Amino acid sequence: MAPALHPTTIRSVRVTAMDIPLLAPFGISGGALEVAANALVRVELADGTLGHGEAAPFPAYNGETQPGTLGSLSSAANWLPGRDASDWEGIGAEFRARAAPPCGAALCALETALLDAVARSAGTSLWRHFGGAGTELETDMTVTTGTPDEARAAARAIRRRGIRTIKAKVGGPGGPSADLLRICAIMEAAPGSPLILDGNARLGRAEARELVAGLRERGIEPILLEQWLPRDDLEGMRALGEETGWTVAADEGVATAGDLRRVARSGAAQVVNIKLMKDGISGALGVVGAAREAGIGLMIGGNVESILAMTASACFAAGLGGFAHADLDTPLFLAENPFQGGYTLEGSRISVAHISHGHGVLPADLLL
């Protein structure tokens, strides 16, 4: 007789494309998405437990594409059966070594599916797996690139939802003068709202100085300047913070713990936006550890993700604790929700307290 398999032995892995239409294009400085061209990973364990993970590549953000993501994951599906899902970090490291870069979104999907399956098999939630420090976060909501009238309408809708903090994309078409018109429209529609300005690494130093001058002339003081300058311009980021006295957050410039240490040594940022899509869950844990050692504040964010990936990130941040900023709003931009379960949202408050197994999200077709 063949020996019995361990309950967390991987029996099979299934990878499928997942195209989710958006209510409107999601524009950042580098381009826009009209459809969230994502991928879904399903892991089945020997005990029959299923775990699910989502990849959300965003070509304008980091160059990752849906075809590349699907290719990396489909290749892994051939060598994963028979492995123990509880060694998710080891499997993730092997995937990273085998896959063609960039592969952060694919790695995130795989590690999420493995952890979801392992936690469900053990009868525990992901937020408890990550430490159980808390169950709530306060999210902002984004105003994407567009016209001042579109920005004004978006800001009013955000406030009607009960969300306080507004994150506005800058660095798009029209330069700083166009950004200022949009920001003023936002503040007219939502006076007193804490404001994060996100450049997605597309502003030059001269453009940054022009935008800062315009903001000061209008008495607008953001709570965060998120990655205005190119990822490697650490000196420019440091100078931006010193000259303005405003808090600078690194995003595109930090994917790994090594990146974080480099930013910390240069004094380039005081906050880091951690996204599981950058270098998977294991990579994100490394960034959190390095940030805490360096005294860098924590923010949790994501790409254009469904409730599945956003809930995994919410469990990560709430469970670990210490995240002062959250940007987990993209399910609100999707025209369809192919899942059931996940975090709850009341106003700006995200809660994962009700989740008892894994990340608590299942594809809707499994429940029919």
N, C-alpha and C positions, 0 to 999 in steps of 0.2 A: 504493500500500500504506500502511496505517496504521502509524505508528511503533510499535516494540515498547515494551511497558510496562516500566517499571522493576520489578525483582523485588518491591520492597516497596510497590508501588501496591496500594491496597485494592480487591479485586474485589467483596467482599460482606460484609455484617454481618448476623448473625442474633441475635435476642434471644428468650429463652424464660424463662418462670417456672420456678422451682426450689424446690419445697416439700420440706423435709427434716424428718421427725419427730424429736423429741428423746426421749431416754430418760426425762426428767422435765422439768417446766417449769423454764425458766431465769429465776429471779426476781431483779430488782434493786429498788432502793427505789421506782422509778417504775412498776413493773408487771412482768409476766412474759410470756415467749414459750412456747407449747406446740409450735409448729412454726416452724422457721427458714424464713420466707417470703422467699426470696432471688431472685436473677435471674442468669442465665448469658448472657454475651456471647461469640459466636464471630466472629472476624475471619478472613477468608480473603484471602491476598495473591495477587498476579498469578503468583507462582511456585508456587502451590498450598499454601504453608505456612499452617497454622492456628494461631491464638492464642486463648486463652480467658481470660476475666476473670469475677469474681464480685462482685455487689453484695449487701450484707447490711444492708438498712435495719432499724432497730430503733426503732419508734415511741416506746417508753418512754425511749429514750436521747436521741434527737435529733429526733423527730417525723417522720422519713422513713418512707414506707410502700412496700410492694411495688407497688401500682398506680401511684403517682407515679413510682417508679423505672423501671418498665417503659415508662411513657409517654415519659419523657425519652429513654431509650435507643432506643425504636422510632422516635422522631422523628429522632434522629441517624443511624439506619441509612439514612435516605433521602438524606442529603447527604454521607455519608462515602465511598461508592465513587468511585474516581478520585483520592482524596487519597493522599499518601505517608505510610505508617504510621511512617516514621522521624522524621517531624515530630510525634511523639506529644504533646509539650508544647504546640505550637501548636494542634493539634487539641483538646487538653484545654481550653485557654484559650477557644477558640471554643465548645466545648460548654458551658462554665461560663456564657458570655455568653448563649447561646441558651436554656438550660434554665431551667425555673421552680425557684427555690430552695424548700426545701433539696434539694440534689442530690449531696451528697458521695459516697454509696454508688454512685450511677450513674456518677459521674466516675471513681471508683476502678476499677469494672469495666471501663470503656472503656479507660482508660490501661493497666490490667493486660493486657488482651487485645492491645492494640497492641504493648506492650513484649514480651510473650511471643512474638508472631508475629515481630517484628523480630529478637529474640535467636535464635529457632529458625532463622530464615532465614540468620543470620550464623554459626550453629553455636556459639553461646556460651550460657552460663547467666546467669540474672538476678543471682545473687550476684556473679559476675564483672563484670557490667555495672555494678553499683553500687559497684565498687571492689575487690572481692576481698579485703577486709581480714581476713575470717575465715569460718568455715563452721559454727560452733557457737554455741548460746545455751542458757541454763538457764531453763526456764519454771517458773512457779508453776502452781497449779491452784485454781480458785474453789470456794468454798462459797457457794451462792446463798441467797437469803432462804428462811426456813422455820422449823421448830421446832428446839429444842435437840437432840432425839433425832436428827432428820435431819442436823443439823450435825455431831453426834458421829460418826454413821455415815459421812458424807461425808469427814470428816477421816481416819478410819481407812482408808478406801479409798484416799485420796490417798497416805497414807504407805505402804500396801501396794504402790502403783505405783512407789515409789521417788522420789516428788517431795517435795522438802524444804519449799519455801516455799508457804504457804497464803494465799490471798486471800479474805477474807470480806466479803460485802456487808453494809452497815449502813444504817440510816435507813429500814427497812421498817416494817411494822405493829408496833405495840406500843412504839415509841420506844426510848430508850436502855436501859431496864430489860430489854426483850426482847433487844436486841442483846447486852447483857452476859451474859445467860444462854447465848446461842448461842456467844459468844466463849469463855466458860469451858468449855463442852462441847467446843469445838474443841481448846483447850489441854490438857484432860484426855486427850483421845484422841490428841493429837499433841504431847506435851511437847517443848519446845525448838525447835519449828518456827518459822522466821522468819514473821512475820505482817504482811500488808498489809490495811488496813481501807479499803474503798471505799464512799463514801457516795453516789456518783452525783449530787452536788450537791443532796441533799434534806434535809440537816440545817440547822437554824438555829443561831445562836450559842449560845443557851441549851442546846439539846440537845447540842451539841458539848462544852460545858463539863461537862455532866452525864456524858456518856460518858467523857470524859477522867478525871474524878474517880473513876468506877467502875473504870476500867482501872488507875489508880494504886493504889487501895485493894487491888487483887488482884495487884499486882506484874507487870502485863502491859505490855510496852513494844513497840509495833509498830515495824516498820522503815520503814513508809510510811503516812501518812494521805492517801489519794487522794481529792481533790475532795469533801471533806465538805460544804462550804458552797456556796451558789449561785455560779454562774460569775462574776457581777459583784461579788461581795463580796470584793474583793482585800484590803481593809483587814482584814476578818475572817480571811482566810487567813493574812495576815502575822502577826496577833496570835496565831493558833492555833499557828503554828510557834514564835514567840518564847516564849509562855507554857509550852508543853510541852517545848521543846527537841527535839521529834521532827521528822523530815523530812516536808515537805508536798509532795505531787505534784499538779499541775494536770492535769485531763483535759478535762471538758466546757468549761472556760474557755479552752482553746487549740485552735483549729482552723487558724489561719493564723500566718504569721511576725509579723504585726502584733499578734496576740493575745499571742504569746510575749514580744514586747518590752514590752508593757504589763505583763504579769505580772512580768517581770524588773525593770522600773523600780520597781514597787511592793514588791518583795521578798516577794511573796505565795507563792512556791513555789521549791523547790530542784531539783525533778525535773518533767519533763513526759512524760505518756503520749501517745505519737504513734500515731495510728491512721490507716491509709490510707483508711478509710471516711469520715473527717471531711471532707477536701478533696482527695481523690485523691493520687496519688503525687507529682505536681508540688508540690502544697501541702505535703505531708509533707517533701519535700526542703527547702523554704523554712523550715519550722519547725526542722529539724535544724541548718541553717546559722545561724539566729538563736539557737538554744539554745547552740551551741558558742561563738558570739561573746559570749554573756552568762554563760557558765559554768554553765548549767543542765544537770543530768544527764538522761540519755535512758532512756526506757522504751518498749518496743514492745508494743502491745496490739491489740485488735480488737473487733468486735461478735460476734454468734453466727454464726460462719463455718465453712465446710467446710475440708477440707484444701487446697483450691485457694487461697483467699484467705489462709489462715494461712501457707501456704508462700511466697506472694508476699511477705508481711510478714517472714517469716524470712529470705528472700533479701535483702530491703531492709536489715534491721538487721545481719545478719551481714556482708554485703558492705560496708556503710558502716563498721561497727565502732563501738565506744564505747558500746554499749547495756548498761548495768549491770543492767537489769531487763527481763524478758520475761513476757508474759501471753498465750500463744498456745495455749491449752488447749481451745478450744471444739470441735474435732473429737471430743474424748473424750465430749462430751455428746450427740452425734448418734446416732440409732438406725440410720441408714443412711449409707453412703458411696458416692455415685454416681460416684466417680472412682478412677483408679489412679495411683500415683506420689505424689510429694510428699515432704515432710521425713520423716525417720525419728526416732523417739522411743525412747530407752532410759532408763528412770527419768525424770529431769527434763531430760536432755540432748537437745536438738534438733540434728540435723545436716542440712546441705544439701550436703555435700561430694560426694555421688554424683550430683548433678544436673548434667547436661552441656548441656542445651538448654532455654532459657526457664526457667519455674518447674518444669518436670518433671511437670506434672499434666495428665492427659487424661481426658475423660469416658469412663466404662467402656464406653458403647455404641460408641465409635469403635474399640474394641479387640476387639469380638466377631467 
